[in-house]
Amino acid sequence: MQGLHTVNGYKSTAMNITQHQQNNKTALKKHKSKKNNHFTDVHGLPCIEKIVCTVEDTPHPIQTNIMGKFPEWINGSLLRNGPGKFEIGNHKFNHWFDGMALLHQFKITKGQVTYKSRFLSSDSYQANNENNRIAVSEFGTVNVPDPCKNLFQRFLSRFELPKPTDNANVSVVTYKGDYYVSTETNMMHKIDPDTLETTKKVNWSSFIAVNGATAHPHTELDGTTYNMGNSYSSKGSHYNIIQVPQTKNYSEETLEGAKVLCSIPSADSTKPSYYHSFAMSENYVVFIEQPIKMDLLKVVTGKLTGKSISDAFFWDPKHKTVFHLIHKKTGKVSSIKYLAQPLSTFHQINAFEENGYLIIDMCASDDGQAISNYNIQNLRKSGEDLDEVSRLKITYVATAYNICPTDSSSTIILCMGTKLHYISSQVYNTLCRVFPRRFVLPLNVDDKTPFNQNLNSLPNSSATSLRISKNKIFCTYEELHGEDLHEYGGLEFPQINYGKYNTCPYRYFYGCGFRHLVGDTLIKMDLQNKHMKVWEQPGLYPSEPVFIPSPEATEEDDGVILSVVITPNKDKSTFLLALDATTFEELGRAEVPVNIPYGFHGTFNVTA
């Protein structure tokens, strides 16, 4: 029971919390700004630099030191993905999302755990290593010019379209029973889940007309998988709903048979919305068009201007959030547009249909500027330096093109007419907190549906839906939490008992609390009464929780939560944590004798 803390009526277990964390809890109370954005006023955060440090891979399995006990019925591997290499030669990546993909495997057999890791053998990884420089641009880092080219050749290369990276460092997903690692470009890599070796590079555009796909597909019980991807053409930008069949016709097949169910045009053809994932119910795919925008002109001219893709992202709150409903069987887009106030969402919790309503639960915040704060320089700060980080702003005054070579280690070679100045910002405190929210969308809207009255008649639901015009419904959300969650910095990386309750009514979800720039607690939320249970220990940073159901489970939360916990204050002390998903008490931990960076997403591969 070490580390367990429960709130809102649950029995509490004593825990040893440092005075520093107690002070943070007090400071993390809800701060009422004029936009009610839940900003905070926290100072003196500890350094988490080792969470974003380069490590060596461990391609051969090593034993872990077991403390406590892992249930013997768990038989399989937790597969994880995330950045693991942040420097190439003398050059450094700028953004957390840029690091070279490192794949992890925690293999659990009869209560024992082994660990291995392997860098993804992507074209980007190989090109970087062969050239000993950042040869391929990433989300927040522009590639370093080839020193073997003369000044004129480097100038001409700026007029080339940027080559998309295949550094798939976001998640581990499945299509047709095979495992892939993916990011948000058009490139994925098929991997062997046992060896972690890259077996095949797969290009979405070889099968359907899309320029990328999300790293968060949804899979139905029969294996049919849905995803979303953008396409850019002379007709403008479109959001595409993708369907991948459940089975293969031959063993080497990958995405054959994939098709686009429908294409939704962007309201602004040159500035489509960014999305990291989408929602799915039994009959619908739900695309959430949010006011985080991508300026495509800045993307395609990035090499010319020396700007990264991240510079093309911007928050545009004058636009409402729009929920688009697409029927999975027909591919028809609903004529009803469901609107909400501007919000930002990266991860949805679940969606299901009930009594004529489509209910969408998601983690959301009131602005979309968080991405810019996850520069590696910020993640490596602490204390006062993290409270106030000076960001370098470059303004081009007179020069049309800056053809002077720069490296990605923030060394600036000035050209005529370039002005530099600094802007101070409080990094953590400018992050808008993310909280779980529920929207209720009425499905049966016709000419008889009344205007300007709440259409949500579900009992005990405070969400509203008002018909404001013939084909528009304006929605407000219900908070899926109590005031207690404000003390833990909100919640992200949500997970449920996916195999049984995805697209169905459910009661529990799990996630990370964020009292730092990364998760520092594990949280179980009970939707029946909005009570929560918390696992935490000073100086420990747990990653995305993964739920594994017990083999004879009769209750939704009968199973185990697995999470990789990083300890930046102690060398080689990362461990895999196992919690009883019902009680949220610690069952055991498997200590790994190597350092592991903080990763993004993963999945559990059950072994027969």
N, C-alpha and C positions, 0 to 999 in steps of 0.2 A: 504493500500500500504506500510505499515511499513515493512522495511527490504528488499524491492525489489531493485535490482541493475541490470541494463541491459548494455550490451556491444555490440560493433561492429555495431553501427548504430541504435539500439533501443533507444527510449526515456528513459532517466534516471530519477530515483526518488531519492530525497535526502535521505540520511541515516546517522545515527550517528555511525561512526566507530572510535574506539579508536586508539590512536597513535601507540599502540603496534601492532594492526592488520595492520595498514598502513606500518609499518616497515617490517612486515612479508611478505606483498605483494611484496614489493621491493626486498626482499631477495629471494623470490620464483621464480625469473626469471629463464629461462632455463639455466642450467649450462652445458657447453660443455666439457664432458670428452672424453677420447680417444675412448670410445665405444658409445658415444652419448646416455648415459643411463638416462639423465635427472635427475641427482642427484641434491641436493640443498645444500645450506649453511645457515641454519636457526638456531638461538639461542634464548634462553629465552622463549621457549614454555610454556604456562600455564599448571598447574597441572589438570589432568582429573581423579584423583584417584577414585572419587565417581562414575564414570562410570562403574567401575569394582569392586564394593563393594557388599557384601552379603546383601540381603533384605529379609523381610518376605513376604510371599504370601498373597494375598487378595482374598480369594475364593468366597466371597459374593460381589455382585455389589455395587459400591459406586458412588454417584453423582459427577460430575465434575463441575467446575466453567467455564461457557461459556463466552468468550470475543469475540465480533464480532458475526458472524453467520455461522452456518453450514446449507447448503441447505437442505430444507425439503424433497427433493426427494431422498436423501441418506437414504437407509433403509437396514441395515445389520451390520456386525461386521468386524472390522479389527482384524485379528488374527496374533499374532506375537510370535516369538520363539527366545530364546537366553539364555545364562548362567545367573544364578541368585544366585548361592551359590558357594563361592570360598574357603570355609574352612569346614573341617569336624573334629570336636573335636579340638585337638591342631595341626592338620595337614592342610597344605595349598596346593592347586593345583598350578602347576607351569605355566600353559599356559592358555591364554584366552579361548581357545577352550575346556577346561576341565570342566568348571563350570557346576553345575547341571542345567538341563533344566528347565526354568521357562516359562510357557505359559501365554500369555496376550490376553485380549479381550477388545476392545473398541467398545461398542455397540451403534450405532447411530440410533435414531428413532425420526422423526419429529423435527429435530434440536437440540435434547438433546443427551447427551453422558454419558454413565456409563462405569466404568472400573472394571475389576476383573482380578486376576491372580492366577495361581495354579502351584505348582511344579509337574513336570511329575512323576507319580508313577512308575518309572522304577525299574528293579531289582537292578541296580547299586545304585540308590538313597536309596532304602530300605536297602540294604546291608551296605552301608556307615553309615546310621543312626543307624542301629541295633548294629553295631560294634564300633561306635563312632571313626572311622578312615577311611582312604581311602582304602576301601577293594577291589575295582576294578580299574585296571589301565585305564588311559585315554590317549589321544593323547600325551601330554607332561609330564605326571606324572605317575610314577610307584607306584603300590599299596604298602601300608605299611604292612610289615610282621605281621602275627598274633602273638601278644605277648604271647598267651596261648600255642604256640608251642615251643618246645625246639630248641636248636641251630641246631641239626641234622635234625629235621623236616623242619626247615626253609631252610636249605641247600638243602634238597630233593625237596622242592617245587619250587626251581629255575629251575628244569629240566622239569617242566610242561609247556605245551603250554599256552600262555596268553589267558585268557578268554576275548572275545570281549565285549566291553561295549554296553549297550542298552540306554545310555544317549543321547537321540535324541534331541539335542539342536540347530540344524541348521535351519530347515525350517518347514513350514506347507504346505503340498501338498495334492492333491486329486487323488484317484483311484476309478473308478466306482461310482463317486458321493460321496464317503466317504472321511472324512478328516483324515490325518495321520500326525504325526510329525516324522521327520527322521534326521539321520546324515549320515555317510558314511559306516556304518557297515551293516551286514545282518539283523539287527533288526529295525523294525519300531513299532510305537504304534498308533493304531486307537483311535481317541478321539471324544468326543461329543463336537461339536463346540459351543454349548450353555452353557454347564456346565464346559467345559475344562477338564472333568474327563477322565481318561484313561479307555477305554472299552475293548481293546484286544491287546495283543502283537503278532506281525506278523513277521515271519522269512522267508526271501526271499528263503533261501535254502530248505525250505519245499516244494517249488513249482518248482524251477529251480536250475540248478547247478551253482550258483554264490556264492561268498563269501562276497558280499556287493553290494550296489547300490548307485548312487549319490543322493543327496538331491535336485536335480533340474531336475525332469522329464519334458517332453513336452507333452501337450495334444492337440489333434486335435478337431475340432468343433463337431465331432460325439462322443467324449469322449474317443476314443482310445488313450492310453498313451504309450509313449516310454521312456526308461531309459537305462542306461548303468551300467554294473557291472563287476568286475574282477572275474576270477576263477583261482585257483591254483591247479595243479595236477602233477602227475609224467611226464606228457607231457609238463610241463612248465606253464607259466602264459599266460592267454588270456584275451582280452577285449571283452565283450559280449554285443550285442545290444538286448535289451529286449522290448517285446511288451505285453501290458496288455489290454485285451478287454474292451470295453466301458460299458458293462452292466453286471448285476448280474442275476444269475438264481434263487437265493434265498436270503433272506434278510441278513443272517449272512455271506454270502460269502465275501472273501477278495481278494486274488490274484489268485484265481482259474482261469485257462485258460491262465496264463502268459506263454510266450514261448521265447526262445532265437532265434532271427532271424539269427544271424551269430556270429562266434567267430573269432577274429583277433589275431593271435599269437604275443606276444611281441618280439621285435627284440632281447632283452636279457631276457631269460626266468627267470632269478633270480633277475632282476632289471627292472621291468616294470615302465612305466611312471605313474605319478600321474595325475589325472584329477578331477576337482570339478564339471564340467558340460560339456555339449556338445551342438552342434547346430543342428537345424532341418529346412529344407525347405519343400516345398510341396511334393517332391518325394524322398528326401534323408535325412538320418541321417548323420551328419558329426562329426566324432571323431577326435579330435585334439591331436595327440601324441606329447607331449612337453618334453623338456629335464629336467623336474623335475622328479627325479627317486626315487624309493623306493627299498632299499636293503632288500630283503625278508629274507636273512640270519640273518640280524640284528633284524628284526621283531620277528622271531621265537626264537631267542636266547636272547631276551630282558630281560626275567626274570633271566637268567643265568648271564648276564653281568650287570644287574641293569640299563639298558638303556630303555628309553621310545620309543614309535613309532616315535615320532618326530626326534629322533636321527638317524633314518634310512632314512630320506629324504635328498637328496642332489641335487645340481644343476650341470648339466653336459653339458656345452655349446659346447662340441665338436660334439654333435649330433644336426642335423637339426630338425626343427619342421615339422611334417608330417600331412597332412590332408587326412583322409580316408573317402571316400564316399560310403555309403551303401544304396542301393535302398530299400525303405520301403516295396514295394510289393513283391519283389523277394528275399530279403535278400542277394542279390549278392553284393560283394565288388568290387568296380571299380578297374580295373587293372592299372589305372593311379594313381600314387602317386604324390600329390601336395606338394612341399617342400617350406620351408621358413627358414629364419635365425632363430637361437634359440630365442624363446620368451616364456613368461609365461602368461597364461590366466586363470582366475578363472570364469569369467562370460561373456557369449556372449550376444550381444544386440538383434540381429535378423539375419535371413538368408532367402534368397528368390531366385527364379530363374527368369531370364529375358534375353530374346534374346540369348539363348544358353549359358548363363553363370550362375554359382551359386555364389551369392554374400554373403559373410559372414562378418558381423560387430561384433566386439568384443572389450572388454577392455583388453589391453595387455601391458606388460612391457618387457624390454630387458634382465631381469634376473629373477630368481625364488627363491631368497633367503629371501623374505619378511616374510615367515612363522616363521622363527627363531626369529624375532624381536618382536613377539607378546607375549612374556612372560609377565605374570602379573606384575612382578617386574618392567619391563620397562614402562608399562601403568600407574604405580603409581608414576613415577618420574616426575620431573618438572625442568624447568630452566637449570642450569648447570649440574645437576644430569642426566637430560634427554639427554643433549648434549653429555656427556661422561659417559656411564654406563659400569662398570667393569663386565665382564662376567667370571665366574669361569670355568676354563677348568681342567678336571681331566684326568691325564695320568696314566695308569696302567703299571708300569715298570717291576715288577717281578712276581706279583701274577697272577695265572691263573684265580682264581675265588675270588671275593670279597664276602664273606659270612657274613660280618658284617651287621647287620640291620641298615638301614638309614630311616629317615623320610623325607617327602616331603617339609619340611619347610627350606630346604637348610642347615640343621645341618649335617655335615659330620663326620662319625665315621671312622677314618683312619685305614687301614690295612697295613701290611708290604708291602713296595714296591710301595706305591701310592704317586704320586707327584701332588701337586696343584700349579697352577699359574693363573694369571689374564690377560685378554686381554681387552684393552680399545677399545670402539667403539662408534661412534656417531649414536645413534639409528635411529632417524628420517631421518638424512641425508644420511644414508646408504640404505634407502629404495628406490628402483628404482620406479620412478613415473609411474603410470598406465594411459594410454591414449586410447581413442577410435580410432580404426583402421578398415579399410575395405580391404578385400582380394577379388579378382575377379578370379574365377576358371572357365576356359573354359570347357564345358561339351562335345563338339563335337570334340574329338581328335582321329584321325585315322592315317593311314600310309601316307596320303597326307599332314598332318599338318606340316608346315615348322619348321625348327629348328632355335633357337637363334634369334628369332624376337618376338616382343611383340604381343601376341595373343588377348590382350584386346582392342577391338575397340569401347567400350562404350564411348559415348561423355562425355566430362568434367570429365573423370576419370584418375587419375595419377597412379593408381595401374598397375603393369605389371605382365605378365605371359609369360614365355619363355619355350619352349620345349627344354630340354637339353639332353634328350636321348629318347629311344623308348617309355618308360612308365613313364617318369618323367617330371613334369612341375615345374619350379622354379618361385615362386611368391614374389613380393614385395608389400607393402601395401600403401594405401592412408590414410593420416591423416584426421579424421572426425572432425577436430576442427581448430580454429585459434590460433594464439599465445596467445590470452587472457587466454586460459585454463591453461597455465603454471603458471599464477599468483595464481591459485586456487589449485595447487598441483595435477593436473590430475583429473580423474573421475573414480568412481567405483559404485557398486550396481546399474547397469543400469536397467531401466524398460521402457516398451512401452505400448501402448494401445493393450495389448496382445490378448484380445478376438477377435478383428477385424483385427489386422494387423500382428499377428505372421505368419511367412512364406510368407508374402506378402510385396510388395514394401511399404515403409513408409517414413515419413518425420521427425518425432519428437522422441526423447528419453530423459529420465530424469535420474539423478543420483546424487551422492554426490561428492562434491569437498573435497580433502584431504590435508589441510594445517596443519594437525596434524596426529597422529596415527589413528584417527577415523575421520569420516566425519564432516566437520564444515560449509558446505554450501549446498544448494540445487541448482541444475543446470538443465535448460531446453536447449537442443541443437536442432537447426533447421538445418537439413541436406541440405536444399535447398541452403542456403548461408553460412552455418557454423557459424551462429550467435548464441549467447547464452544469456539467461537470468539467473540471479542469485538472490536467496533469502539468506540473511545472517543477523545475528545479533551478536554482540560481546558476547562471552562466551556461545553461544548456539551451540549444536551439534546434528544436525538432522540425523535421520537414513534413511534407504532405502525408497525412495518415491514409493508409490503405486498409480497407476492411476485408477480412477473410471469414466467410461463414463457417460455422461448425458443421461437420458432415451430417449430423442428425438434428439440425436446428429446427425449432418450432416457433421461435420468436425472432422478430426482425433484427434485434441487436445481439443475438446469440452468435458470438464469434470472437475474433481477435483483431486488434488494431496493430499494424506494424508501421513504424516510423524510424527513419534514420536520424539520429541525434548527433549534432556537431558540437564539439567542445573546444572553441578556439583558444581558450586560456591554458590548455594542457596539450602537450605534444602526443600524437598517436593515441588518441583516446576516444575516437568516434565509436558509436555503438548502434546496433539495431535494437530498438525497443519493442517489446511485446506487451500490450495492455489487454486485459479482459474488456471486451467491448461493452458488456453489460454493466459492470461495476466501475469501469475505468481505473481499476487498480493494476499496478505493475505486476506482470507475471515473470518477466525475465529480460535480460539484455545480453547481447552478444558483442563483446568488445573486440574491435578490429585493431590490430597492431600497425596500422598505417594511417596517414592523414587522408581525409576525404573532403572535398569542397561541398558547400551547400548546393544541392541540385534542385531541379524543377519538378518533374513528374515521373511516374512509373506505373507498373502494373504487376499483378501476381500471376505467375505461370504455374498452374497446377500440374503436378506430375502424377501420372496414373500409378 
